[in-house]
Every structure is written in C-alpha cells, then in structure tokens.
Amino acid sequence: MNRITLVAVLLATITVSQDARAIETPLQLAKSCEGLEASTKGRRHKLQIPSKTPALLCWAYMQAMQDISALADLDGRRLAGSCPPEDGTLLDMIHAYVGYARSHRHELGDNTAAAVIKALQVLYPCS
C-alpha cells in the first residue's frame, strides 16, 4: 500500500470531517460514486474529477479500497480476497461497485468497508 496515498486519504477525511459523515452506509457510498460517474469528464488516462465533496469522498474511499485489495501475504495471496485486474483503473472499480450496489441493494448491510470488500470479492475473484 502506498503510504502517501493513505496519508492523503486520511488528511482528506479529517479536512472534510463533517461531510465525511455523508458516507455512513454502502448505499450512500454508491450514491456518491454515481454522482462521480455522472460528472467525470475525460479519457481513461486523464480525467477531471469534480471538486464536490461527495465525488471526492467516493474517489478517496475507493482508492483506499483499491490499495487494500492489492495487499498480499508472502505467498502472494490477497488479504482482502479479491484480485482486480492489474490494468484496471480506479474508475473501472468505481463503476463495478456502483453496479454491484444497485443489483445487491438488500444484501449490502450497514458496514461500508465490508460491503465494498464483499463486492470486490464477487466482482474480481482470485483464481
């Protein structure tokens, strides 16, 4: 995991601490990410992310989850149990999570991190 990314996410969360409460459930994360999807402009390698707090919270949260999904033990087994493609982008992961959240709305539960990890395990199973 990139320590600079983790520090940036933590600082962003602290900076917008009152607005961070906007993502308390998996469905609220999906809604924030839907807003990001709708307003993201640009091509795959150069994007303009809206500066609105929900979009930034989605981006930061999912970036942290992407970092977590890359963690592996000494034998190469992914600790979170998901194996997203190496050439996949964060935006690809966000699109995948939003689709999963829409189709599994009643199975998400209340824990956002657990819901995202479960979604990534289903969407990107390890072989």
N, C-alpha and C positions, 0 to 999 in steps of 0.2 A: 504494500500500500504506500502511496506517495504521501509522505508526511506533510509536505507543503499543501497538498490538496485537503488533507484532513484539517490542518490548521485554518485554511481558508474557509472551509465549511463551518467549522466551529465559530470563527470570527463573524461570519455572515449570520449565523444563528443568534449569536449574542447581540449583534448590532440591530437586528430586527426582532428582538425577543418578544415584543408584544404581538407582532404579526406572525411570529413562528407558531403561535397557538392556533393559527388558521389550519395547520395540518395536524390534526389530532387523530384522524381516522384514515384508513386506507381509501375510503371513498373521497375524502377531502383532498388527499394527495392526487387521486385520479382526476378530480375536477381541476385542480391547479395545473396538472400536466395537460389536460385538454385545452386549457387557455394558452399554454405554451405552444402546443401543437398548432393551434389556430393562428397564432400570431408570429410564428417563427418564419423568418424570410431568409432566402439564400440557398446556396447549393450545399451539397453534402460536406464539402471541405471548408466552407466559410459561411457561417451562419450569423444572423443578427438575432440575438435573444432579447425579447422585450425587457425593459427595466422595471416592470411592475413586480411587486413583491411576490405574488403567488407564482409567477413564472420563474422567478429566481429561486424561490424555495423548492419548487419542483426540480429544477436543474441541479441545485446543490444536493438535495436529498438523494436523487437518483445517481448523481456522480459518486456519492459516498457508497451507495449500494453497489455500484459498478466496481468500485475499488474492493469492497468486501467480497464480491463474487470472484475476484481474481486471487484471493488468498488461498494458499495451498500448504499442505504439510510437506515434510521432507521426501515423502514418496510421490508427491505430485497430486495427491487427492485434494480436491477443492473443499475447503472447510464449510462453505455455505451450501454445498451440494448442487451447484449449478455451473454450467460451462458455456457461457456466451461465446459466440464466435470471435476469434481474435481480430477479424477485420470489421466487426460490428461497431457501430458508433453509439454514443450515449443517446442520441436521438432515436436510433433504432430500438434501444432498450426502453425508452420512454413510450414509444408507440406500442411496443409489445405489452408493457404493463397496463397502459390505458385500455387496450383491447381485452386483456385478461380481466381487469377490474369490471369492465362492462358486462362480460359474459359470466362472471362468477360473483356478481354483486352480493349475493346472500351467503357466500362462503368465506368472505374476507375476514370477518371478525372485527375486533376493535384495535388490535395491535398492528400498527402500520409496518414496522420493520418485519414482523413475522409474515404479514401478508405479502410484502414485496419479495422476501426470500422464497416463500412458497411459490409465488408466481414465476420467479426466475427458475426454480427447480423444474416446474412444469414446462415452461417455455424453452429452456435451454438445458435439457437433461445431459448428464455426463455419461459417456459410453463406457 
